[in-house]
Amino acid sequence: MIDHVSLAVRNLAASAAFFEQVLQPLGMTRLVDRQTSVGFGKTYPEIWLNARPSGAPQSPDTGQHVCLRARSESAVIAFHAAALRHGGASAGEPGPRQAALTPYFAAFVFDLDGNKIEAASFPKPA
C-alpha cells in the first residue's frame, strides 16, 4: 500500500497553485504549507510538492507517472481540463482504456515541471 507520493517542483508557489486547481475535482485540497513543501490530500497529505529550484524539468519519456483515483469519469474530465487551463499539458486525452484486469476511464497530464499525472476512474463491480 502506498501512503504518499512526493514530486519535485522548481517553483513551489506556482506548482501549488496549479495543483490546487487540478486536484480539486479529485476531492483533494491543500492541507499543509511548509517553507519548502506543500501537501495535498483528502484527510492527510497524499501528494507532496517539494521545492527543488535548481532541478530540471522531467523528460516526457521517463516512463514514470503517478495515478490518482477519481470518483467518476466526469472527475477525470474536470482534472484534465483544469490542468490545461492552468498551464499543464495533455499527455493523454480523457477516455476509455484497457488495463491488465479491467477497463477504466483515465486522462494523463504533464504538470509545470513535466511530472506525468494520471487520473483514473474504475467501474463499480456489478
URHULIN-V759228 format. One record per backbone hydrogen bond with DSSP energy under -0.5 kcal/mol. NH is the residue of the N-H (numbers start at 0). CO is the residue of the C=O. E is the energy in kcal/mol with one decimal. If there is no record, write none. Layout:
# URHULIN-V759228
nh=[NH | NH]
co=[CO | CO]
e=[E | E]
This chain:
# URHULIN-V759228
nh=[4 | 6 | 8 | 11 | 14 | 15 | 16 | 17 | 18 | 19 | 20 | 21 | 22 | 23 | 24 | 25 | 26 | 27 | 28 | 30 | 30 | 31 | 33 | 37 | 38 | 39 | 40 | 41 | 45 | 46 | 47 | 48 | 49 | 49 | 50 | 51 | 54 | 57 | 61 | 65 | 67 | 69 | 75 | 76 | 77 | 78 | 79 | 80 | 81 | 82 | 83 | 84 | 85 | 86 | 87 | 88 | 90 | 91 | 94 | 96 | 98 | 98 | 103 | 104 | 105 | 106 | 107 | 108 | 109 | 110 | 113 | 116 | 116 | 117 | 118 | 119 | 120 | 122]
co=[45 | 47 | 49 | 9 | 10 | 11 | 12 | 13 | 14 | 15 | 16 | 17 | 18 | 19 | 20 | 22 | 23 | 22 | 40 | 28 | 38 | 38 | 36 | 48 | 31 | 46 | 28 | 43 | 39 | 39 | 4 | 37 | 6 | 47 | 35 | 8 | 51 | 112 | 58 | 115 | 117 | 119 | 71 | 72 | 73 | 74 | 75 | 76 | 77 | 78 | 79 | 80 | 81 | 83 | 82 | 109 | 107 | 107 | 105 | 103 | 96 | 101 | 96 | 120 | 94 | 118 | 91 | 116 | 88 | 114 | 110 | 108 | 114 | 65 | 106 | 67 | 104 | 102]
e=[-2.3 | -3.0 | -2.5 | -0.6 | -2.7 | -2.7 | -2.0 | -2.1 | -2.9 | -2.1 | -1.2 | -2.3 | -2.6 | -0.7 | -0.6 | -1.2 | -2.1 | -2.0 | -2.8 | -0.6 | -2.9 | -1.8 | -2.9 | -1.8 | -2.5 | -3.0 | -2.2 | -0.5 | -2.8 | -2.4 | -3.0 | -2.8 | -3.0 | -0.5 | -2.7 | -3.5 | -2.4 | -3.2 | -1.4 | -2.0 | -3.1 | -3.0 | -1.6 | -2.4 | -2.3 | -2.4 | -2.3 | -2.4 | -2.5 | -2.1 | -2.0 | -2.3 | -1.5 | -1.1 | -3.1 | -1.9 | -2.6 | -0.9 | -1.8 | -3.3 | -0.6 | -2.3 | -2.6 | -2.5 | -2.5 | -1.8 | -2.6 | -2.7 | -3.1 | -2.4 | -1.6 | -3.0 | -0.6 | -3.4 | -2.3 | -2.5 | -3.1 | -0.7]
